[in-house]
Amino acid sequence: MGEASRVYAELNKLGANITTVDVGGGLAVDYEAPVVRAAAQ
C-alpha cells in the first residue's frame, strides 16, 4: 500500500485526475472468520 500511495501522490502532482484506486484482492482480509465464529457459538 505504501508504494501505491506514493505512485498515486506522484500522479496527482503531475495532474492526473484519479478518483478511485482499486487495490484488488490479496490483502489477507478474512471475510469468512466472523461468520464461522458466530455459527460455532
Secondary structure, 3 states (H helix, E strand, C coil): CHHHHHHHHHHHHCCCCCCCCCCCCCCCCCCCHHHHHHHHC
